[in-house]
Amino acid sequence: MSLTPEQISVLDTIRKEWDQAEEDIKLAEQVCNDIIVPAVKELRYGGRRLIDLIQKIITDPTSPEVPKLLADAEFDCHRARHDAIDAGSAKIAIQLEIMVEKLTYEVILAVYPEFRQLALQVLEVRQRIVESRRNRTERQKIYAVIETARFPELVGKYNEMRVSEPIMRAMAKRSRWRDFYGKWGFLIGVAGFAIAIVGIYLAYHPPR
């Protein structure tokens, strides 16, 4: 079996894309705590293309199907990476909203001051994903930027923040108790003062 230099180059590109796809999928799985099924399926399709490609190279290396199978296998790797990034960034966006709702900005920023930058980065990634859907001809370029410069960094910052989440929860709990005792303590104090006044009044003005 012999390959042309062009075919060898494309195969090397597919190998690199496959490795990157597996890395992106693993990052997304760490965020979602679940298998990213659509991404895994895309890699499965890519594996099927590679098997067909090897068989075609052995039996008919000059077939026009060879370059097509090479391109399809590479694109399946791209799609696997896209699915991983979509799933991972969506999960992070949802988790940030839940944290703000339950813990409040005050508590989160006190423990993790970089939260605002993280939230803005999530917003940017999600916007670029929407842009890639709207402008399909630029999708590969847009996702390449996300994958190489933004998505791994985003996951790293998110995981760093999650390490501090128990501290945030403890602070939020203490804050809720302070608010509770502050509110009711004041009312109890007022009620106690009123009762004392009434008691004093009754002591000097006993009912007849």
C-alpha positions, 0 to 999 in steps of 0.5 A: 500500500502506497500513499501520495505525499498529499495523502500522507499529509492529510492523514497526519492532519486527521491524526492531529484533529482526532487527538484534539477532538478527544481532548475537547471531548474530555474537557467537556465531559469533565464540565458536564460530568457525562458522556458527550454522546453527539461528539463520540458519535461523530468520532465513530463516524470518522473511524468508519471513514478511516476504515473505508479509506484504508480498504479503498487505498488497498484495493483502488488507491487511485479511486476518486473516493480516496480524497473524499474519504480523507476530507470526510474523516477530517470533517467528522473530527471537526464536528466532534470538537464542535459538539464538545464545545457546544455542550461544555460552554452551555453547561458552564453558562447554566451553572454560572446562572445557578450560582448567582441565583443561589449564592449572590454576586456578593459572596461569589466575588468575595471568594472568586474575584475573577468571576466577572471575567469568567462570565464575560468569557462564557458570553463571548464563547456562546456568542461566537458559537451563535455566529458560527451557526449564522455564518457557516462558511466561517465556522471552522475558523471561528471554532479553531479560535475557540478551541485553541485560545478560549475553550481550554482556558474557559474550562480551566477557569471554571474548574478553578472556581468550582474548587472554591464553591464550598467556601462560597456555600458556607459564606452564603449560609452564614449570610442568610443566618445573619440576615435572619437574626438581624431582621427578627432580632430587631423585631424581638428587641422592639417587642421586648422593649414594648413589653417592658414599658407595659410592665413598668406602666402596670407596676405603677398603675395597677388595674383597679 
